[in-house]
Amino acid sequence: MNNFIYNIPTKILFGQGQVRNLGKELLPYGNKVLFLYGKNSIKRSGLYDEVIKTLSENGISFVELSGVDPNPRIETVKRGADLCKEHGLQIVLAVGGGSTIDCAKGIALQAKYDGDVWKDFYEDQKYENLKDPLHVASVLTLAATGSEMNGNSVISKLDTNQKLAIGSDKLRPVVSVLDPTYTFTVSKYQTAAGTVDIMSHIFEQYFSPDKGAYLQSRMMESLLKTVIHFGPKAYENPEDYEARANLMWASSLGLNGLLSCGKKNTDWATHMIEHELSAKYDITHGVGLGILTPYWMEYVLSPENVHRFVDYGKAVWKIPGTDSMDIARKSIEMTREFFINLGIPERLREIDIDDSKFEEMAEGATCRGPLGIMKKLEKKDVLEILKMAL
């Protein structure tokens, strides 16, 4: 196991009714808030009124910015940053799913930065220029990305068909409310996509050719089994509190840094390829991941890394046998079947994506060099995976 430093400063308020404590938890960081959310779902659910109440009771003033898109736009980031500067706001409060929280992080960064965050950070990754942003807080309404407890932000720029990510501990929310009841109204489609997204985050850290980090692998297998157990339950019964609660906490644990501590490398190739898909076609991230992941698994499987698939197949899917390649292939097929049973399409053509932009997507995915560690993927490899998924 490699050396590591582990520090997650996000304070989690987990459980029903915890939003009433949000206002007092924000006060140490300021009393002027940008209240950021998507469309009108938080108003229909009553969450909007609950947030307003806790802010008002604690003397916190706020400016609203609504309309954050599922793949948040850089234009919204800049609009939010302008509001923060104009009104002297101190906290960006995101109420919604991962897209809203990702957008909040971009706003918090741009509000304290004189340059262009898109060019300097999302494009050029100049982290040495990243100063302290505004504080970010969140109230989570969709279990998927883990953005409520990590420093990652993914933003889209539609005029150039780009979807790029940054990551910094300085962007971790200072406090996040995780109330599973807020996910009761999430549709079957989004529940399925969120379930896949959680699993994909774990896959990206689990699948590596190294044989160390034993404890981390066992934790990841347990999380995968939890998501596989409760994902279908939430899909079939949206108000199953236990199912929603387990998915919500798995989402946070899946990508808050814990699982990769002590691991030599993680992969993330599938995410980079999917970002090209959703940048070009504005599809739901989890759906794209659900389509691509089994084909990525098939493409990277080799005698050198088959042990990881064997561990996965035996621990998560309880696949019997002694033939390593047979166990590996069965684990891939069971993964695909699980996604399909949640309503995730098997192929890109099922969501009206053809091969006309494959060359462009493969080029974009590898613009900073080869992807992944299970197998180093060059442009030609990404192109082949996309063709397999067609």
C-alpha positions as a printed Julia matrix, in Angstrom:
390×3 Matrix{Float64}:
   0.0     0.0     0.0
   1.36    3.41   -1.0
   1.71    6.41    1.3
  -1.21    8.83    1.35
  -2.68   11.87    3.08
  -6.42   11.63    3.76
  -8.44   14.74    4.6
 -12.12   15.22    3.81
 -13.29   18.48    5.36
 -16.92   18.18    4.21
 -19.39   18.0     7.09
 -22.24   15.63    6.23
 -25.73   16.13    7.66
 -27.34   12.8     6.81
 -30.96   11.84    7.29
 -34.52   13.06    7.19
 -35.1    16.68    8.2
 -31.43   17.64    8.38
 -31.98   20.66    6.13
 -33.33   22.56    9.13
 -29.75   22.6    10.47
 -28.26   23.97    7.27
 -28.51   27.67    8.1
 -26.57   27.5    11.35
 -23.94   25.32    9.69
 -23.39   27.97    7.01
 -22.96   30.89    9.4
 -19.26   30.23   10.19
 -18.58   30.77    6.47
 -20.74   33.83    5.87
 -24.28   35.19    5.72
 -24.61   36.05    2.03
 -25.45   33.14   -0.25
 -25.93   32.4    -3.93
 -28.85   29.95   -3.95
 -28.27   27.79   -7.03
 -30.67   25.18   -8.39
 -31.96   23.56  -11.57
 -35.53   23.76  -12.78
 -38.68   23.71  -10.63
 -38.54   20.23   -9.06
 -37.3    21.58   -5.71
 -40.31   23.92   -5.62
 -42.77   21.1    -6.35
 -41.22   18.92   -3.62
 -41.26   21.68   -1.0
 -37.47   21.64   -0.62
 -37.21   25.2    -1.96
 -39.37   26.5     0.89
 -37.39   24.5     3.47
 -34.11   26.0     2.27
 -35.56   29.52    2.3
 -36.81   28.94    5.84
 -33.49   27.78    7.27
 -31.64   30.65    5.58
 -34.14   33.24    6.83
 -34.21   31.89   10.38
 -30.44   32.34   10.58
 -30.33   35.82    9.09
 -28.73   34.69    5.84
 -29.51   36.77    2.77
 -29.46   35.17   -0.66
 -29.57   35.75   -4.39
 -31.17   33.06   -6.55
 -29.86   31.55   -9.78
 -32.01   28.83  -11.32
 -31.95   26.83  -14.55
 -28.73   24.82  -14.17
 -28.65   22.24  -16.97
 -27.99   18.49  -16.5
 -24.64   19.03  -18.24
 -23.89   22.45  -16.66
 -22.7    25.17  -19.01
 -19.76   27.51  -18.62
 -22.15   30.4   -19.35
 -24.06   29.59  -16.14
 -20.77   29.5   -14.23
 -19.9    32.99  -15.42
 -23.39   34.33  -14.75
 -23.28   32.98  -11.2
 -19.79   34.4   -10.62
 -20.97   37.83  -11.77
 -23.82   37.69   -9.24
 -21.4    36.74   -6.47
 -19.15   39.68   -7.29
 -22.02   42.13   -7.69
 -23.65   41.26   -4.35
 -20.56   40.38   -2.3
 -21.7    36.78   -1.77
 -19.63   34.43    0.35
 -21.14   30.97   -0.17
 -22.47   29.14   -3.21
 -25.28   26.86   -2.05
 -26.17   24.21   -4.61
 -29.53   22.49   -4.16
 -29.85   19.62   -6.62
 -27.83   16.81   -8.12
 -24.22   16.56   -9.17
 -24.6    18.93  -12.11
 -25.78   21.75   -9.86
 -22.99   21.1    -7.36
 -20.39   20.94  -10.15
 -21.68   24.26  -11.45
 -21.47   25.75   -7.95
 -17.79   24.8    -7.75
 -17.08   26.51  -11.06
 -18.93   29.62   -9.86
 -17.04   29.62   -6.55
 -13.77   29.46   -8.44
 -14.6    32.1   -11.07
 -15.99   34.5    -8.44
 -12.55   34.82   -6.84
 -10.48   34.62  -10.03
  -9.69   37.47  -12.41
  -8.88   35.24  -15.37
 -10.99   32.78  -17.35
 -11.53   29.57  -15.37
 -12.55   27.67  -18.49
  -9.28   28.3   -20.28
  -6.93   28.31  -17.31
  -8.36   25.4   -15.31
 -10.8    23.25  -17.27
  -8.72   23.43  -20.46
  -5.13   24.1   -19.39
  -5.24   22.56  -15.87
  -3.12   25.35  -14.36
  -3.71   24.31  -10.78
  -0.77   26.38   -9.57
  -2.97   29.44  -10.22
  -5.93   28.09   -8.23
  -6.43   30.35   -5.24
  -9.03   29.98   -2.48
 -12.52   30.0    -4.06
 -15.77   30.96   -2.36
 -17.18   28.35    0.01
 -19.48   25.72   -1.52
 -22.33   23.95    0.27
 -24.94   21.54   -1.05
 -28.3    19.92   -0.48
 -28.29   16.71   -2.52
 -31.35   15.55   -4.49
 -29.84   12.81   -6.67
 -27.45   10.02   -5.71
 -24.95    9.71   -8.54
 -21.8    11.79   -8.89
 -20.44   12.09   -5.36
 -19.9    15.81   -6.0
 -21.44   16.55   -2.59
 -18.25   15.3    -0.92
 -15.45   15.75   -3.44
 -13.57   18.55   -5.18
 -14.43   17.58   -8.75
 -16.32   19.73  -11.23
 -17.33   18.85  -14.8
 -18.52   21.68  -17.04
 -19.62   21.81  -20.7
 -18.95   24.38  -23.41
 -21.49   23.74  -26.14
 -20.1    26.04  -28.84
 -16.93   23.91  -28.94
 -18.58   20.59  -27.97
 -16.29   20.19  -24.96
 -16.96   18.65  -21.57
 -13.99   19.0   -19.22
 -13.22   18.27  -15.58
 -11.12   19.76  -12.82
 -10.4    18.51   -9.33
  -9.1    20.25   -6.23
  -9.58   19.77   -2.49
 -10.23   23.51   -2.33
 -13.54   22.88   -4.12
 -14.92   20.34   -1.66
 -18.21   21.51   -0.12
 -17.84   22.66    3.47
 -21.2    21.13    4.38
 -23.66   18.87    2.53
 -27.17   17.83    3.48
 -27.98   14.24    2.47
 -31.67   13.53    3.06
 -32.76   10.38    1.19
 -36.39   11.58    1.09
 -35.36   14.26   -1.41
 -34.63   11.47   -3.9
 -38.1     9.89   -3.66
 -39.27   11.88   -6.7
 -36.3    10.92   -8.88
 -37.57    9.16  -12.02
 -36.77    5.56  -12.88
 -34.58    6.79  -15.72
 -32.49    9.02  -13.46
 -32.41    6.4   -10.69
 -30.95    3.92  -13.16
 -28.46    6.44  -14.53
 -27.41    7.39  -10.99
 -26.94    3.75  -10.02
 -24.67    3.21  -13.02
 -22.76    6.4   -12.29
 -22.01    5.28   -8.71
 -20.84    1.88   -9.92
 -18.72    3.44  -12.64
 -16.87    5.63  -10.15
 -16.03    2.54   -8.15
 -15.01    0.61  -11.28
 -12.58    3.35  -12.29
 -10.76    2.93   -8.98
 -11.19   -0.83   -8.65
  -9.97   -1.95  -12.08
  -6.2    -1.65  -12.09
  -3.54   -4.23  -12.97
  -1.76   -3.94   -9.6
  -2.34   -6.54   -6.91
  -1.87   -4.31   -3.88
  -4.32   -2.2    -1.87
  -6.18   -5.29   -0.63
  -8.34   -3.4     1.85
  -9.43   -0.81   -0.73
 -10.52   -3.55   -3.13
 -12.63   -5.23   -0.46
 -14.3    -1.91    0.42
 -15.09   -1.32   -3.25
 -16.56   -4.78   -3.66
 -18.81   -4.15   -0.66
 -19.99   -0.87   -2.11
 -20.66   -2.47   -5.48
 -22.72   -5.22   -3.84
 -24.66   -2.59   -1.92
 -25.48   -0.61   -5.06
 -26.41   -3.77   -6.98
 -28.72   -4.78   -4.11
 -30.43   -1.44   -3.58
 -30.4     0.07   -7.08
 -33.22   -2.16   -8.38
 -35.16   -1.65   -5.14
 -35.11    2.13   -5.56
 -35.91    1.69   -9.25
 -39.04   -0.35   -8.5
 -40.1     1.42   -5.3
 -38.98    5.08   -5.4
 -40.01    5.74   -1.77
 -38.02    2.88   -0.26
 -36.09    4.91    2.31
 -33.51    2.23    3.05
 -32.74    1.77   -0.63
 -32.46    5.51   -1.25
 -30.34    5.99    1.88
 -27.86    3.28    0.92
 -27.54    4.6    -2.64
 -27.04    8.15   -1.39
 -24.25    7.22    1.04
 -22.66    4.87   -1.51
 -22.58    7.78   -3.95
 -20.63    9.9    -1.47
 -18.24    7.13   -0.38
 -17.67    6.05   -3.97
 -15.87    9.23   -4.95
 -14.75   11.16   -1.88
 -11.13    9.97   -2.05
 -11.36    7.16    0.48
 -11.31    4.25   -1.96
  -8.21    5.32   -3.87
  -6.06    6.07   -0.8
  -3.02    3.81   -0.97
  -3.67    2.64   -4.54
  -0.9     3.15   -7.04
  -3.11    4.18   -9.96
  -6.73    4.48  -11.05
  -8.14    4.28  -14.57
 -10.87    6.79  -15.62
 -10.68    5.95  -19.34
 -14.4     5.19  -19.58
 -15.26    8.56  -18.06
 -13.04   10.4   -20.51
 -14.66    8.63  -23.46
 -18.15    9.27  -22.1
 -17.43   12.96  -21.63
 -16.96   13.12  -25.38
 -20.33   11.45  -25.9
 -22.25   13.79  -23.62
 -20.36   16.82  -24.92
 -21.37   16.04  -28.49
 -24.89   14.71  -27.86
 -25.84   16.16  -24.43
 -26.89   12.72  -23.14
 -27.23   11.69  -19.5
 -23.77   10.86  -18.15
 -24.83    7.64  -16.37
 -26.54    6.32  -19.5
 -23.41    6.86  -21.56
 -21.33    5.11  -18.92
 -23.78    2.21  -18.81
 -23.44    1.66  -22.54
 -19.66    2.04  -22.72
 -18.49    0.22  -19.59
 -19.07   -3.42  -20.67
 -17.38   -2.76  -24.03
 -14.44   -1.09  -22.3
 -14.19   -4.15  -20.02
 -14.15   -6.49  -23.01
 -11.51   -4.43  -24.78
  -9.05   -4.09  -21.89
  -9.36   -7.65  -20.52
  -6.05   -9.49  -20.84
  -4.1   -12.29  -19.13
  -2.08   -9.59  -17.33
  -5.1    -8.03  -15.61
  -7.59  -10.9   -15.55
  -7.06  -11.29  -11.79
  -9.0    -8.07  -11.19
 -11.99   -9.37  -13.16
 -11.77  -12.68  -11.31
 -11.86  -10.87   -7.95
 -14.83   -8.84   -9.18
 -16.7   -11.83  -10.55
 -16.25  -13.99   -7.47
 -16.76  -11.33   -4.8
 -19.57   -9.3    -6.37
 -21.42  -11.75   -8.62
 -20.54  -15.01   -6.84
 -19.44  -16.63  -10.1
 -18.1   -20.19   -9.49
 -15.34  -21.95  -11.35
 -11.59  -21.98  -11.8
 -11.12  -20.78  -15.39
 -10.0   -17.17  -14.99
 -10.98  -15.95  -18.45
 -14.36  -17.65  -18.2
 -15.07  -15.97  -14.85
 -13.93  -12.61  -16.25
 -16.19  -12.82  -19.31
 -19.16  -13.89  -17.21
 -18.6   -10.95  -14.85
 -18.68   -8.58  -17.82
 -21.87  -10.14  -19.13
 -23.56   -9.96  -15.72
 -22.62   -6.29  -15.51
 -24.19   -5.66  -18.9
 -27.35   -7.58  -17.95
 -27.68   -5.62  -14.72
 -27.57   -2.33  -16.62
 -30.06   -3.55  -19.22
 -32.47   -4.68  -16.49
 -32.4    -1.1   -15.18
 -33.48    0.13  -18.6
 -30.04    1.28  -19.73
 -29.6     0.86  -23.52
 -27.1    -1.72  -24.66
 -25.86    0.17  -27.7
 -25.31    3.75  -28.82
 -27.64    3.43  -31.79
 -30.51    2.88  -29.35
 -30.14    6.54  -28.33
 -29.7     7.73  -31.93
 -25.92    8.04  -31.92
 -24.15    6.98  -35.12
 -20.47    6.81  -36.02
 -20.29   10.22  -37.7
 -18.42   11.84  -34.8
 -16.4     8.86  -33.61
 -13.15   10.14  -35.09
 -13.64   13.52  -33.46
 -14.55   11.96  -30.11
 -11.56    9.63  -30.11
  -9.31   12.58  -30.89
 -10.85   14.67  -28.09
 -10.69   11.9   -25.5
  -6.95   11.38  -26.04
  -5.95   15.01  -26.62
  -3.88   14.97  -23.43
  -2.35   11.56  -24.06
  -3.3     7.88  -23.69
  -6.15    6.98  -21.35
  -6.31    4.5   -18.49
  -4.04    1.99  -16.82
  -5.78   -1.36  -17.31
  -4.66   -0.89  -20.88
  -3.19    2.29  -22.3
  -5.76    3.53  -24.81
  -4.58    5.52  -27.8
  -6.92    7.22  -30.25
  -7.28    4.01  -32.28
  -8.29    2.07  -29.16
 -10.96    4.59  -28.2
 -12.26    4.46  -31.75
 -12.5     0.67  -31.55
 -14.43    0.78  -28.25
 -16.89    3.27  -29.73
 -17.38    1.0   -32.74
 -17.96   -1.97  -30.46
 -20.61    0.02  -28.58
 -22.43    1.13  -31.74
